[in-house]
Amino acid sequence: MELKQVMGNRRSIRYFEPDKPVEKEKIQIMLEAMNRSSRAVNADFVKGVVVYRDELDPEVVEQLKTPTTTADIDLAPVHIFLYLDLNYVEGAQNRLKELVHLGALNASHGWSDAYVDEVVWATVLKPISSDPGILSYIGAIDAGVAICQGMLAAVDEGLGVCLHAFNTEVAKTALGIPDTWLPLHLLLVGYPSEDPLTGGQRPRRPLSSQFFLGRADQPWEEIPEVTDRLKREGLIQDGVDANKRRAEVRQLAQRFGLPE
Amino acid sequence: MTEAALAEDPLVRRWFESAHLDDDPQAEKDQRLRLLADFCDHTGKSPEELVKGLLRTTKEGDTAISSKRREAMNVTIEEFVDQQGFTGRDAVVNGNVLRSFLVHNGIFIQGRAWRG
């Protein structure tokens, strides 16, 4: 699928085929997509634990359920518990120098071994690593970039995905999560049992309300020809037909015995 | 509480309207009402008390859902469907009919899904 079509097709999928296995190959594609994401100091911000629901001890599955995640866990065959590794600064000096040696970071833009050794640690990395607030928010941004790539790769493979909150304390014990991993999201994965396009795209506000040109008080003006092109290429799609969607959701609720 | 009286309860009306259940066959509507009526009898609570019992007021004066009481509610629902003799799919469906009443009255709660 073309990239713009993949981005346009992504929806938060909440109804999965609970017993249709998800190929490990497809999960690896998602993980590699996350691994190839853009990241500061070439660090591995995201840690993920892939859990095949039916391979887990049933008692652990029950422990992971809460009154807000029970149906989610029942329906999604694969759960990826995602964390931010707060140790991401470790080894940054050597990774940066590796990038200097490989020509990714160059003198043309001010980079050198000396700069990395003598300046970066003291003025950039040390302040980041010593401030939990900064450490978390910088890391969360890069982790989010990685997670997004994994989600889009899943859509490209015909899978459905949705990010959820989860019971972090239970997961920490059940999955052996280290103290230095900060819980981010539970990424549910499976083949959609709903229309993968959920009857249309969810509403979005116009670019002019979110993006600006030159100054924050000068809204971005859309170029109609570009908008038309993005419609043709699948990034912008028709909105949801609420009546059709309601009928589908009701049918799914009846199939799975869920609240209507 | 009778089904007829229950049908006029404001929170039950809210449930039916929000879930678009009013146009369902009468037998299905009666079945839902009977189940809720039995659950009210089982717990000794009115529909309003079932919902309000799951809410708490925060220090800031806001309304929040009590996690502990919600967990307890899920246990109570499971006990109830078990006591009523429901098994398999019926147990899941009927438990979730009760959760549907709570959901449409603002309580975020999930039960099991039926996987066959």
Chai-1 contact restraints between the chains, C-beta under 6 A:
chainA,res_idxA,chainB,res_idxB,connection_type,confidence,min_distance_angstrom,max_distance_angstrom,comment,restraint_id
A,P18,B,R115,contact,1.0,0.0,6.0,A-B,restraint_1
A,P67,B,R70,contact,1.0,0.0,6.0,A-B,restraint_2
A,P67,B,E71,contact,1.0,0.0,6.0,A-B,restraint_3
A,P67,B,N74,contact,1.0,0.0,6.0,A-B,restraint_4
A,P67,B,I109,contact,1.0,0.0,6.0,A-B,restraint_5
A,T68,B,F108,contact,1.0,0.0,6.0,A-B,restraint_6
A,T68,B,Q110,contact,1.0,0.0,6.0,A-B,restraint_7
A,T70,B,Q110,contact,1.0,0.0,6.0,A-B,restraint_8
A,T70,B,G111,contact,1.0,0.0,6.0,A-B,restraint_9
A,T70,B,R112,contact,1.0,0.0,6.0,A-B,restraint_10
A,A71,B,Q110,contact,1.0,0.0,6.0,A-B,restraint_11
A,A71,B,A113,contact,1.0,0.0,6.0,A-B,restraint_12
A,D74,B,R112,contact,1.0,0.0,6.0,A-B,restraint_13
A,D74,B,A113,contact,1.0,0.0,6.0,A-B,restraint_14
A,L75,B,A113,contact,1.0,0.0,6.0,A-B,restraint_15
A,F256,B,A113,contact,1.0,0.0,6.0,A-B,restraint_16
A,F256,B,W114,contact,1.0,0.0,6.0,A-B,restraint_17
A,G257,B,R89,contact,1.0,0.0,6.0,A-B,restraint_18
A,G257,B,V92,contact,1.0,0.0,6.0,A-B,restraint_19
A,G257,B,V93,contact,1.0,0.0,6.0,A-B,restraint_20
A,G257,B,N96,contact,1.0,0.0,6.0,A-B,restraint_21
A,G257,B,W114,contact,1.0,0.0,6.0,A-B,restraint_22
A,L258,B,N96,contact,1.0,0.0,6.0,A-B,restraint_23
A,L258,B,A113,contact,1.0,0.0,6.0,A-B,restraint_24
A,P259,B,N96,contact,1.0,0.0,6.0,A-B,restraint_25
A,P259,B,R99,contact,1.0,0.0,6.0,A-B,restraint_26
A,P259,B,S100,contact,1.0,0.0,6.0,A-B,restraint_27
A,P259,B,V103,contact,1.0,0.0,6.0,A-B,restraint_28
A,E260,B,A19,contact,1.0,0.0,6.0,A-B,restraint_29
A,E260,B,S100,contact,1.0,0.0,6.0,A-B,restraint_30
